[in-house]
């Protein structure tokens, strides 16, 4: 968010926390974020069966956070979406 929307770190954390429906403090909690990523199917740090991977996870992250991700935009362009 810092680079994508030119936000300062505190504003970026607040934005992400609001979009994920968690507190700013929860973003730093690995257990809570693992549950959030699993619930929203955003992918995991460690690969698990049935969890989004690669470009699928990036698509979901872009959608949930309401941002543009270059690799997602390029993929959509190449497949005509």
PDB file of N, CA, C and O in Angstrom:
ATOM      1  N   UNK A   1       0.818  -1.171   0.000  1.00  0.00           N
ATOM      2  CA  UNK A   1       0.000   0.000   0.000  1.00  0.00           C
ATOM      3  C   UNK A   1       0.872   1.248   0.000  1.00  0.00           C
ATOM      4  O   UNK A   1       0.495   2.291  -0.535  1.00  0.00           O
ATOM      5  N   UNK A   2       2.028   1.121   0.602  1.00  0.00           N
ATOM      6  CA  UNK A   2       2.929   2.273   0.603  1.00  0.00           C
ATOM      7  C   UNK A   2       3.292   2.660  -0.821  1.00  0.00           C
ATOM      8  O   UNK A   2       3.255   3.840  -1.172  1.00  0.00           O
ATOM      9  N   UNK A   3       3.639   1.686  -1.638  1.00  0.00           N
ATOM     10  CA  UNK A   3       4.030   1.974  -3.006  1.00  0.00           C
ATOM     11  C   UNK A   3       2.832   2.131  -3.923  1.00  0.00           C
ATOM     12  O   UNK A   3       2.817   3.007  -4.788  1.00  0.00           O
ATOM     13  N   UNK A   4       1.829   1.287  -3.740  1.00  0.00           N
ATOM     14  CA  UNK A   4       0.673   1.290  -4.624  1.00  0.00           C
ATOM     15  C   UNK A   4      -0.160   2.556  -4.494  1.00  0.00           C
ATOM     16  O   UNK A   4      -0.654   3.078  -5.494  1.00  0.00           O
ATOM     17  N   UNK A   5      -0.320   3.047  -3.289  1.00  0.00           N
ATOM     18  CA  UNK A   5      -1.166   4.217  -3.053  1.00  0.00           C
ATOM     19  C   UNK A   5      -0.410   5.382  -2.422  1.00  0.00           C
ATOM     20  O   UNK A   5      -1.032   6.351  -1.985  1.00  0.00           O
ATOM     21  N   UNK A   6       0.905   5.307  -2.366  1.00  0.00           N
ATOM     22  CA  UNK A   6       1.755   6.350  -1.771  1.00  0.00           C
ATOM     23  C   UNK A   6       1.313   6.701  -0.350  1.00  0.00           C
ATOM     24  O   UNK A   6       1.242   7.873   0.018  1.00  0.00           O
ATOM     25  N   UNK A   7       1.022   5.679   0.431  1.00  0.00           N
ATOM     26  CA  UNK A   7       0.594   5.873   1.815  1.00  0.00           C
ATOM     27  C   UNK A   7       1.778   5.745   2.753  1.00  0.00           C
ATOM     28  O   UNK A   7       2.737   5.027   2.466  1.00  0.00           O
ATOM     29  N   UNK A   8       1.709   6.430   3.853  1.00  0.00           N
ATOM     30  CA  UNK A   8       2.682   6.229   4.926  1.00  0.00           C
ATOM     31  C   UNK A   8       2.349   4.893   5.591  1.00  0.00           C
ATOM     32  O   UNK A   8       1.237   4.384   5.453  1.00  0.00           O
ATOM     33  N   UNK A   9       3.315   4.336   6.307  1.00  0.00           N
ATOM     34  CA  UNK A   9       3.163   2.988   6.860  1.00  0.00           C
ATOM     35  C   UNK A   9       1.950   2.870   7.779  1.00  0.00           C
ATOM     36  O   UNK A   9       1.228   1.876   7.712  1.00  0.00           O
ATOM     37  N   UNK A  10       1.713   3.863   8.634  1.00  0.00           N
ATOM     38  CA  UNK A  10       0.569   3.787   9.543  1.00  0.00           C
ATOM     39  C   UNK A  10      -0.757   3.803   8.782  1.00  0.00           C
ATOM     40  O   UNK A  10      -1.678   3.058   9.118  1.00  0.00           O
ATOM     41  N   UNK A  11      -0.852   4.646   7.765  1.00  0.00           N
ATOM     42  CA  UNK A  11      -2.075   4.710   6.956  1.00  0.00           C
ATOM     43  C   UNK A  11      -2.259   3.417   6.167  1.00  0.00           C
ATOM     44  O   UNK A  11      -3.382   2.936   6.014  1.00  0.00           O
ATOM     45  N   UNK A  12      -1.165   2.856   5.669  1.00  0.00           N
ATOM     46  CA  UNK A  12      -1.238   1.606   4.906  1.00  0.00           C
ATOM     47  C   UNK A  12      -1.717   0.460   5.795  1.00  0.00           C
ATOM     48  O   UNK A  12      -2.559  -0.337   5.382  1.00  0.00           O
ATOM     49  N   UNK A  13      -1.186   0.376   7.010  1.00  0.00           N
ATOM     50  CA  UNK A  13      -1.618  -0.664   7.941  1.00  0.00           C
ATOM     51  C   UNK A  13      -3.098  -0.518   8.274  1.00  0.00           C
ATOM     52  O   UNK A  13      -3.831  -1.507   8.318  1.00  0.00           O
ATOM     53  N   UNK A  14      -3.533   0.709   8.506  1.00  0.00           N
ATOM     54  CA  UNK A  14      -4.939   0.959   8.833  1.00  0.00           C
ATOM     55  C   UNK A  14      -5.839   0.549   7.661  1.00  0.00           C
ATOM     56  O   UNK A  14      -6.875  -0.082   7.873  1.00  0.00           O
ATOM     57  N   UNK A  15      -5.456   0.899   6.437  1.00  0.00           N
ATOM     58  CA  UNK A  15      -6.234   0.554   5.250  1.00  0.00           C
ATOM     59  C   UNK A  15      -6.362  -0.963   5.107  1.00  0.00           C
ATOM     60  O   UNK A  15      -7.460  -1.481   4.904  1.00  0.00           O
ATOM     61  N   UNK A  16      -5.243  -1.665   5.213  1.00  0.00           N
ATOM     62  CA  UNK A  16      -5.256  -3.123   5.073  1.00  0.00           C
ATOM     63  C   UNK A  16      -6.085  -3.752   6.186  1.00  0.00           C
ATOM     64  O   UNK A  16      -6.870  -4.666   5.933  1.00  0.00           O
ATOM     65  N   UNK A  17      -5.919  -3.273   7.407  1.00  0.00           N
ATOM     66  CA  UNK A  17      -6.686  -3.811   8.535  1.00  0.00           C
ATOM     67  C   UNK A  17      -8.184  -3.639   8.311  1.00  0.00           C
ATOM     68  O   UNK A  17      -8.959  -4.557   8.578  1.00  0.00           O
ATOM     69  N   UNK A  18      -8.593  -2.481   7.825  1.00  0.00           N
ATOM     70  CA  UNK A  18     -10.011  -2.245   7.547  1.00  0.00           C
ATOM     71  C   UNK A  18     -10.522  -3.181   6.462  1.00  0.00           C
ATOM     72  O   UNK A  18     -11.614  -3.737   6.582  1.00  0.00           O
ATOM     73  N   UNK A  19      -9.739  -3.356   5.402  1.00  0.00           N
ATOM     74  CA  UNK A  19     -10.167  -4.220   4.287  1.00  0.00           C
ATOM     75  C   UNK A  19     -10.263  -5.684   4.714  1.00  0.00           C
ATOM     76  O   UNK A  19     -11.086  -6.436   4.189  1.00  0.00           O
ATOM     77  N   UNK A  20      -9.418  -6.086   5.668  1.00  0.00           N
ATOM     78  CA  UNK A  20      -9.415  -7.476   6.133  1.00  0.00           C
ATOM     79  C   UNK A  20     -10.311  -7.683   7.349  1.00  0.00           C
ATOM     80  O   UNK A  20     -10.470  -8.810   7.818  1.00  0.00           O
ATOM     81  N   UNK A  21     -10.899  -6.600   7.862  1.00  0.00           N
ATOM     82  CA  UNK A  21     -11.765  -6.641   9.048  1.00  0.00           C
ATOM     83  C   UNK A  21     -11.038  -7.160  10.278  1.00  0.00           C
ATOM     84  O   UNK A  21     -11.560  -7.988  11.024  1.00  0.00           O
ATOM     85  N   UNK A  22      -9.828  -6.662  10.475  1.00  0.00           N
ATOM     86  CA  UNK A  22      -9.044  -6.983  11.665  1.00  0.00           C
ATOM     87  C   UNK A  22      -8.502  -5.671  12.237  1.00  0.00           C
ATOM     88  O   UNK A  22      -8.617  -4.617  11.611  1.00  0.00           O
ATOM     89  N   UNK A  23      -7.912  -5.747  13.428  1.00  0.00           N
ATOM     90  CA  UNK A  23      -7.295  -4.554  14.001  1.00  0.00           C
ATOM     91  C   UNK A  23      -5.882  -4.407  13.438  1.00  0.00           C
ATOM     92  O   UNK A  23      -5.315  -5.350  12.887  1.00  0.00           O
ATOM     93  N   UNK A  24      -5.340  -3.228  13.585  1.00  0.00           N
ATOM     94  CA  UNK A  24      -3.971  -2.977  13.115  1.00  0.00           C
ATOM     95  C   UNK A  24      -2.996  -3.891  13.847  1.00  0.00           C
ATOM     96  O   UNK A  24      -2.045  -4.389  13.244  1.00  0.00           O
ATOM     97  N   UNK A  25      -3.220  -4.117  15.136  1.00  0.00           N
ATOM     98  CA  UNK A  25      -2.345  -5.004  15.908  1.00  0.00           C
ATOM     99  C   UNK A  25      -2.412  -6.443  15.397  1.00  0.00           C
ATOM    100  O   UNK A  25      -1.419  -7.169  15.460  1.00  0.00           O
ATOM    101  N   UNK A  26      -3.570  -6.858  14.894  1.00  0.00           N
ATOM    102  CA  UNK A  26      -3.726  -8.228  14.386  1.00  0.00           C
ATOM    103  C   UNK A  26      -2.881  -8.498  13.152  1.00  0.00           C
ATOM    104  O   UNK A  26      -2.539  -9.650  12.881  1.00  0.00           O
ATOM    105  N   UNK A  27      -2.541  -7.469  12.407  1.00  0.00           N
ATOM    106  CA  UNK A  27      -1.734  -7.654  11.200  1.00  0.00           C
ATOM    107  C   UNK A  27      -0.368  -8.250  11.536  1.00  0.00           C
ATOM    108  O   UNK A  27       0.201  -8.997  10.741  1.00  0.00           O
ATOM    109  N   UNK A  28       0.148  -7.920  12.702  1.00  0.00           N
ATOM    110  CA  UNK A  28       1.462  -8.428  13.112  1.00  0.00           C
ATOM    111  C   UNK A  28       1.374  -9.791  13.799  1.00  0.00           C
ATOM    112  O   UNK A  28       2.408 -10.385  14.103  1.00  0.00           O
ATOM    113  N   UNK A  29       0.182 -10.296  14.047  1.00  0.00           N
ATOM    114  CA  UNK A  29      -0.001 -11.580  14.721  1.00  0.00           C
ATOM    115  C   UNK A  29      -0.072 -12.694  13.676  1.00  0.00           C
ATOM    116  O   UNK A  29      -1.033 -12.775  12.911  1.00  0.00           O
ATOM    117  N   UNK A  30       0.936 -13.537  13.651  1.00  0.00           N
ATOM    118  CA  UNK A  30       1.028 -14.591  12.635  1.00  0.00           C
ATOM    119  C   UNK A  30      -0.130 -15.578  12.694  1.00  0.00           C
ATOM    120  O   UNK A  30      -0.593 -16.044  11.653  1.00  0.00           O
ATOM    121  N   UNK A  31      -0.600 -15.900  13.880  1.00  0.00           N
ATOM    122  CA  UNK A  31      -1.688 -16.863  14.024  1.00  0.00           C
ATOM    123  C   UNK A  31      -2.987 -16.285  13.480  1.00  0.00           C
ATOM    124  O   UNK A  31      -3.696 -16.944  12.720  1.00  0.00           O
ATOM    125  N   UNK A  32      -3.295 -15.066  13.864  1.00  0.00           N
ATOM    126  CA  UNK A  32      -4.523 -14.423  13.396  1.00  0.00           C
ATOM    127  C   UNK A  32      -4.477 -14.233  11.883  1.00  0.00           C
ATOM    128  O   UNK A  32      -5.457 -14.522  11.196  1.00  0.00           O
ATOM    129  N   UNK A  33      -3.357 -13.754  11.359  1.00  0.00           N
ATOM    130  CA  UNK A  33      -3.256 -13.532   9.915  1.00  0.00           C
ATOM    131  C   UNK A  33      -3.317 -14.828   9.135  1.00  0.00           C
ATOM    132  O   UNK A  33      -3.825 -14.851   8.014  1.00  0.00           O
ATOM    133  N   UNK A  34      -2.810 -15.906   9.705  1.00  0.00           N
ATOM    134  CA  UNK A  34      -2.919 -17.207   9.044  1.00  0.00           C
ATOM    135  C   UNK A  34      -4.386 -17.600   8.913  1.00  0.00           C
ATOM    136  O   UNK A  34      -4.804 -18.116   7.876  1.00  0.00           O
ATOM    137  N   UNK A  35      -5.163 -17.357   9.960  1.00  0.00           N
ATOM    138  CA  UNK A  35      -6.589 -17.651   9.926  1.00  0.00           C
ATOM    139  C   UNK A  35      -7.314 -16.753   8.929  1.00  0.00           C
ATOM    140  O   UNK A  35      -8.187 -17.215   8.195  1.00  0.00           O
ATOM    141  N   UNK A  36      -6.953 -15.469   8.903  1.00  0.00           N
ATOM    142  CA  UNK A  36      -7.570 -14.524   7.966  1.00  0.00           C
ATOM    143  C   UNK A  36      -7.264 -14.938   6.531  1.00  0.00           C
ATOM    144  O   UNK A  36      -8.157 -14.969   5.685  1.00  0.00           O
ATOM    145  N   UNK A  37      -5.988 -15.258   6.258  1.00  0.00           N
ATOM    146  CA  UNK A  37      -5.611 -15.691   4.908  1.00  0.00           C
ATOM    147  C   UNK A  37      -6.357 -16.957   4.507  1.00  0.00           C
ATOM    148  O   UNK A  37      -6.775 -17.101   3.358  1.00  0.00           O
ATOM    149  N   UNK A  38      -6.522 -17.868   5.450  1.00  0.00           N
ATOM    150  CA  UNK A  38      -7.242 -19.103   5.153  1.00  0.00           C
ATOM    151  C   UNK A  38      -8.724 -18.820   4.902  1.00  0.00           C
ATOM    152  O   UNK A  38      -9.298 -19.337   3.944  1.00  0.00           O
ATOM    153  N   UNK A  39      -9.344 -18.007   5.751  1.00  0.00           N
ATOM    154  CA  UNK A  39     -10.771 -17.680   5.595  1.00  0.00           C
ATOM    155  C   UNK A  39     -11.052 -16.987   4.269  1.00  0.00           C
ATOM    156  O   UNK A  39     -12.066 -17.265   3.628  1.00  0.00           O
ATOM    157  N   UNK A  40     -10.160 -16.080   3.847  1.00  0.00           N
ATOM    158  CA  UNK A  40     -10.358 -15.325   2.610  1.00  0.00           C
ATOM    159  C   UNK A  40      -9.717 -16.001   1.401  1.00  0.00           C
ATOM    160  O   UNK A  40      -9.793 -15.492   0.283  1.00  0.00           O
ATOM    161  N   UNK A  41      -9.082 -17.158   1.634  1.00  0.00           N
ATOM    162  CA  UNK A  41      -8.393 -17.922   0.589  1.00  0.00           C
ATOM    163  C   UNK A  41      -7.378 -17.038  -0.148  1.00  0.00           C
ATOM    164  O   UNK A  41      -7.363 -16.971  -1.377  1.00  0.00           O
ATOM    165  N   UNK A  42      -6.536 -16.368   0.636  1.00  0.00           N
ATOM    166  CA  UNK A  42      -5.518 -15.483   0.079  1.00  0.00           C
ATOM    167  C   UNK A  42      -4.167 -16.151  -0.079  1.00  0.00           C
ATOM    168  O   UNK A  42      -3.193 -15.499  -0.454  1.00  0.00           O
ATOM    169  N   UNK A  43      -4.097 -17.422   0.199  1.00  0.00           N
ATOM    170  CA  UNK A  43      -2.816 -18.111   0.140  1.00  0.00           C
ATOM    171  C   UNK A  43      -2.157 -18.105   1.505  1.00  0.00           C
ATOM    172  O   UNK A  43      -2.547 -17.346   2.391  1.00  0.00           O
ATOM    173  N   UNK A  44      -1.179 -18.936   1.664  1.00  0.00           N
ATOM    174  CA  UNK A  44      -0.462 -19.059   2.931  1.00  0.00           C
ATOM    175  C   UNK A  44       1.024 -18.897   2.691  1.00  0.00           C
ATOM    176  O   UNK A  44       1.502 -19.032   1.565  1.00  0.00           O
ATOM    177  N   UNK A  45       1.746 -18.607   3.755  1.00  0.00           N
ATOM    178  CA  UNK A  45       3.192 -18.526   3.664  1.00  0.00           C
ATOM    179  C   UNK A  45       3.743 -19.902   3.318  1.00  0.00           C
ATOM    180  O   UNK A  45       4.639 -20.028   2.483  1.00  0.00           O
ATOM    181  N   UNK A  46       3.201 -20.938   3.967  1.00  0.00           N
ATOM    182  CA  UNK A  46       3.590 -22.310   3.683  1.00  0.00           C
ATOM    183  C   UNK A  46       2.467 -22.966   2.897  1.00  0.00           C
ATOM    184  O   UNK A  46       1.290 -22.807   3.221  1.00  0.00           O
ATOM    185  N   UNK A  47       2.838 -23.696   1.874  1.00  0.00           N
ATOM    186  CA  UNK A  47       1.850 -24.309   0.988  1.00  0.00           C
ATOM    187  C   UNK A  47       1.003 -25.343   1.723  1.00  0.00           C
ATOM    188  O   UNK A  47       1.513 -26.174   2.473  1.00  0.00           O
ATOM    189  N   UNK A  48      -0.303 -25.267   1.484  1.00  0.00           N
ATOM    190  CA  UNK A  48      -1.246 -26.227   2.060  1.00  0.00           C
ATOM    191  C   UNK A  48      -2.199 -26.689   0.964  1.00  0.00           C
ATOM    192  O   UNK A  48      -2.521 -25.914   0.065  1.00  0.00           O
ATOM    193  N   UNK A  49      -2.651 -27.932   1.024  1.00  0.00           N
ATOM    194  CA  UNK A  49      -3.596 -28.409   0.010  1.00  0.00           C
ATOM    195  C   UNK A  49      -4.903 -27.627   0.060  1.00  0.00           C
ATOM    196  O   UNK A  49      -5.417 -27.334   1.140  1.00  0.00           O
ATOM    197  N   UNK A  50      -5.435 -27.292  -1.105  1.00  0.00           N
ATOM    198  CA  UNK A  50      -6.717 -26.609  -1.180  1.00  0.00           C
ATOM    199  C   UNK A  50      -6.662 -25.109  -0.966  1.00  0.00           C
ATOM    200  O   UNK A  50      -7.698 -24.447  -1.032  1.00  0.00           O
ATOM    201  N   UNK A  51      -5.490 -24.554  -0.712  1.00  0.00           N
ATOM    202  CA  UNK A  51      -5.339 -23.122  -0.481  1.00  0.00           C
ATOM    203  C   UNK A  51      -4.848 -22.477  -1.778  1.00  0.00           C
ATOM    204  O   UNK A  51      -4.064 -23.069  -2.520  1.00  0.00           O
ATOM    205  N   UNK A  52      -5.322 -21.249  -2.043  1.00  0.00           N
ATOM    206  CA  UNK A  52      -4.918 -20.540  -3.260  1.00  0.00           C
ATOM    207  C   UNK A  52      -3.404 -20.428  -3.342  1.00  0.00           C
ATOM    208  O   UNK A  52      -2.720 -20.257  -2.333  1.00  0.00           O
ATOM    209  N   UNK A  53      -2.891 -20.530  -4.579  1.00  0.00           N
ATOM    210  CA  UNK A  53      -1.446 -20.432  -4.801  1.00  0.00           C
ATOM    211  C   UNK A  53      -1.192 -19.490  -5.963  1.00  0.00           C
ATOM    212  O   UNK A  53      -2.066 -19.291  -6.807  1.00  0.00           O
ATOM    213  N   UNK A  54      -0.025 -18.921  -6.010  1.00  0.00           N
ATOM    214  CA  UNK A  54       0.437 -18.149  -7.144  1.00  0.00           C
ATOM    215  C   UNK A  54      -0.501 -17.057  -7.590  1.00  0.00           C
ATOM    216  O   UNK A  54      -0.950 -16.237  -6.789  1.00  0.00           O
ATOM    217  N   UNK A  55      -0.795 -17.052  -8.882  1.00  0.00           N
ATOM    218  CA  UNK A  55      -1.595 -15.986  -9.478  1.00  0.00           C
ATOM    219  C   UNK A  55      -3.013 -15.986  -8.921  1.00  0.00           C
ATOM    220  O   UNK A  55      -3.639 -14.930  -8.827  1.00  0.00           O
ATOM    221  N   UNK A  56      -3.529 -17.160  -8.551  1.00  0.00           N
ATOM    222  CA  UNK A  56      -4.859 -17.235  -7.940  1.00  0.00           C
ATOM    223  C   UNK A  56      -4.888 -16.436  -6.635  1.00  0.00           C
ATOM    224  O   UNK A  56      -5.821 -15.672  -6.393  1.00  0.00           O
ATOM    225  N   UNK A  57      -3.874 -16.614  -5.806  1.00  0.00           N
ATOM    226  CA  UNK A  57      -3.792 -15.867  -4.549  1.00  0.00           C
ATOM    227  C   UNK A  57      -3.652 -14.371  -4.826  1.00  0.00           C
ATOM    228  O   UNK A  57      -4.260 -13.553  -4.136  1.00  0.00           O
ATOM    229  N   UNK A  58      -2.860 -14.013  -5.824  1.00  0.00           N
ATOM    230  CA  UNK A  58      -2.687 -12.595  -6.163  1.00  0.00           C
ATOM    231  C   UNK A  58      -3.991 -11.968  -6.637  1.00  0.00           C
ATOM    232  O   UNK A  58      -4.293 -10.828  -6.285  1.00  0.00           O
ATOM    233  N   UNK A  59      -4.770 -12.703  -7.436  1.00  0.00           N
ATOM    234  CA  UNK A  59      -6.073 -12.213  -7.873  1.00  0.00           C
ATOM    235  C   UNK A  59      -6.946 -11.898  -6.666  1.00  0.00           C
ATOM    236  O   UNK A  59      -7.585 -10.847  -6.606  1.00  0.00           O
ATOM    237  N   UNK A  60      -6.967 -12.811  -5.715  1.00  0.00           N
ATOM    238  CA  UNK A  60      -7.798 -12.641  -4.522  1.00  0.00           C
ATOM    239  C   UNK A  60      -7.310 -11.478  -3.664  1.00  0.00           C
ATOM    240  O   UNK A  60      -8.119 -10.706  -3.148  1.00  0.00           O
ATOM    241  N   UNK A  61      -6.009 -11.348  -3.510  1.00  0.00           N
ATOM    242  CA  UNK A  61      -5.448 -10.240  -2.734  1.00  0.00           C
ATOM    243  C   UNK A  61      -5.805  -8.906  -3.374  1.00  0.00           C
ATOM    244  O   UNK A  61      -6.210  -7.973  -2.680  1.00  0.00           O
ATOM    245  N   UNK A  62      -5.658  -8.809  -4.694  1.00  0.00           N
ATOM    246  CA  UNK A  62      -5.997  -7.574  -5.401  1.00  0.00           C
ATOM    247  C   UNK A  62      -7.467  -7.231  -5.211  1.00  0.00           C
ATOM    248  O   UNK A  62      -7.818  -6.066  -5.025  1.00  0.00           O
ATOM    249  N   UNK A  63      -8.320  -8.240  -5.258  1.00  0.00           N
ATOM    250  CA  UNK A  63      -9.754  -8.019  -5.102  1.00  0.00           C
ATOM    251  C   UNK A  63     -10.090  -7.576  -3.684  1.00  0.00           C
ATOM    252  O   UNK A  63     -10.826  -6.606  -3.500  1.00  0.00           O
ATOM    253  N   UNK A  64      -9.563  -8.270  -2.682  1.00  0.00           N
ATOM    254  CA  UNK A  64      -9.879  -7.957  -1.288  1.00  0.00           C
ATOM    255  C   UNK A  64      -9.365  -6.584  -0.894  1.00  0.00           C
ATOM    256  O   UNK A  64     -10.064  -5.827  -0.219  1.00  0.00           O
ATOM    257  N   UNK A  65      -8.138  -6.254  -1.315  1.00  0.00           N
ATOM    258  CA  UNK A  65      -7.553  -4.970  -0.931  1.00  0.00           C
ATOM    259  C   UNK A  65      -7.951  -3.831  -1.865  1.00  0.00           C
ATOM    260  O   UNK A  65      -7.711  -2.663  -1.559  1.00  0.00           O
ATOM    261  N   UNK A  66      -8.552  -4.164  -2.991  1.00  0.00           N
ATOM    262  CA  UNK A  66      -8.967  -3.123  -3.923  1.00  0.00           C
ATOM    263  C   UNK A  66      -7.801  -2.389  -4.551  1.00  0.00           C
ATOM    264  O   UNK A  66      -7.823  -1.168  -4.703  1.00  0.00           O
ATOM    265  N   UNK A  67      -6.766  -3.164  -4.918  1.00  0.00           N
ATOM    266  CA  UNK A  67      -5.564  -2.571  -5.508  1.00  0.00           C
ATOM    267  C   UNK A  67      -5.251  -3.225  -6.841  1.00  0.00           C
ATOM    268  O   UNK A  67      -5.795  -4.277  -7.179  1.00  0.00           O
ATOM    269  N   UNK A  68      -4.366  -2.585  -7.590  1.00  0.00           N
ATOM    270  CA  UNK A  68      -3.850  -3.176  -8.819  1.00  0.00           C
ATOM    271  C   UNK A  68      -2.520  -3.841  -8.514  1.00  0.00           C
ATOM    272  O   UNK A  68      -1.659  -3.259  -7.854  1.00  0.00           O
ATOM    273  N   UNK A  69      -2.359  -5.050  -8.993  1.00  0.00           N
ATOM    274  CA  UNK A  69      -1.089  -5.769  -8.886  1.00  0.00           C
ATOM    275  C   UNK A  69      -0.627  -6.001 -10.317  1.00  0.00           C
ATOM    276  O   UNK A  69      -1.357  -6.569 -11.129  1.00  0.00           O
ATOM    277  N   UNK A  70       0.595  -5.557 -10.621  1.00  0.00           N
ATOM    278  CA  UNK A  70       1.090  -5.595 -11.998  1.00  0.00           C
ATOM    279  C   UNK A  70       0.964  -6.965 -12.650  1.00  0.00           C
ATOM    280  O   UNK A  70       0.518  -7.066 -13.793  1.00  0.00           O
ATOM    281  N   UNK A  71       1.350  -8.020 -11.938  1.00  0.00           N
ATOM    282  CA  UNK A  71       1.292  -9.354 -12.541  1.00  0.00           C
ATOM    283  C   UNK A  71      -0.146  -9.783 -12.820  1.00  0.00           C
ATOM    284  O   UNK A  71      -0.399 -10.490 -13.795  1.00  0.00           O
ATOM    285  N   UNK A  72      -1.075  -9.371 -11.989  1.00  0.00           N
ATOM    286  CA  UNK A  72      -2.490  -9.686 -12.206  1.00  0.00           C
ATOM    287  C   UNK A  72      -3.011  -8.917 -13.418  1.00  0.00           C
ATOM    288  O   UNK A  72      -3.700  -9.478 -14.269  1.00  0.00           O
ATOM    289  N   UNK A  73      -2.676  -7.631 -13.488  1.00  0.00           N
ATOM    290  CA  UNK A  73      -3.106  -6.816 -14.624  1.00  0.00           C
ATOM    291  C   UNK A  73      -2.544  -7.349 -15.935  1.00  0.00           C
ATOM    292  O   UNK A  73      -3.248  -7.395 -16.943  1.00  0.00           O
ATOM    293  N   UNK A  74      -1.274  -7.751 -15.921  1.00  0.00           N
ATOM    294  CA  UNK A  74      -0.647  -8.294 -17.127  1.00  0.00           C
ATOM    295  C   UNK A  74      -1.308  -9.614 -17.529  1.00  0.00           C
ATOM    296  O   UNK A  74      -1.558  -9.845 -18.712  1.00  0.00           O
ATOM    297  N   UNK A  75      -1.589 -10.469 -16.566  1.00  0.00           N
ATOM    298  CA  UNK A  75      -2.259 -11.739 -16.834  1.00  0.00           C
ATOM    299  C   UNK A  75      -3.624 -11.495 -17.461  1.00  0.00           C
ATOM    300  O   UNK A  75      -3.975 -12.121 -18.461  1.00  0.00           O
ATOM    301  N   UNK A  76      -4.398 -10.580 -16.868  1.00  0.00           N
ATOM    302  CA  UNK A  76      -5.730 -10.265 -17.407  1.00  0.00           C
ATOM    303  C   UNK A  76      -5.634  -9.746 -18.837  1.00  0.00           C
ATOM    304  O   UNK A  76      -6.450 -10.100 -19.688  1.00  0.00           O
ATOM    305  N   UNK A  77      -4.650  -8.918 -19.094  1.00  0.00           N
ATOM    306  CA  UNK A  77      -4.464  -8.357 -20.440  1.00  0.00           C
ATOM    307  C   UNK A  77      -4.146  -9.463 -21.454  1.00  0.00           C
ATOM    308  O   UNK A  77      -4.685  -9.481 -22.561  1.00  0.00           O
ATOM    309  N   UNK A  78      -3.269 -10.375 -21.057  1.00  0.00           N
ATOM    310  CA  UNK A  78      -2.847 -11.433 -21.973  1.00  0.00           C
ATOM    311  C   UNK A  78      -3.949 -12.451 -22.266  1.00  0.00           C
ATOM    312  O   UNK A  78      -3.984 -13.031 -23.351  1.00  0.00           O
ATOM    313  N   UNK A  79      -4.845 -12.668 -21.310  1.00  0.00           N
ATOM    314  CA  UNK A  79      -5.919 -13.641 -21.555  1.00  0.00           C
ATOM    315  C   UNK A  79      -7.212 -12.956 -21.987  1.00  0.00           C
ATOM    316  O   UNK A  79      -8.215 -13.625 -22.238  1.00  0.00           O
ATOM    317  N   UNK A  80      -7.195 -11.643 -22.075  1.00  0.00           N
ATOM    318  CA  UNK A  80      -8.351 -10.908 -22.573  1.00  0.00           C
ATOM    319  C   UNK A  80      -9.468 -10.701 -21.561  1.00  0.00           C
ATOM    320  O   UNK A  80     -10.639 -10.627 -21.933  1.00  0.00           O
ATOM    321  N   UNK A  81      -9.120 -10.608 -20.313  1.00  0.00           N
ATOM    322  CA  UNK A  81     -10.145 -10.344 -19.271  1.00  0.00           C
ATOM    323  C   UNK A  81     -10.326  -8.871 -19.038  1.00  0.00           C
ATOM    324  O   UNK A  81     -11.140  -8.474 -18.204  1.00  0.00           O
TER     325      UNK A  81
END
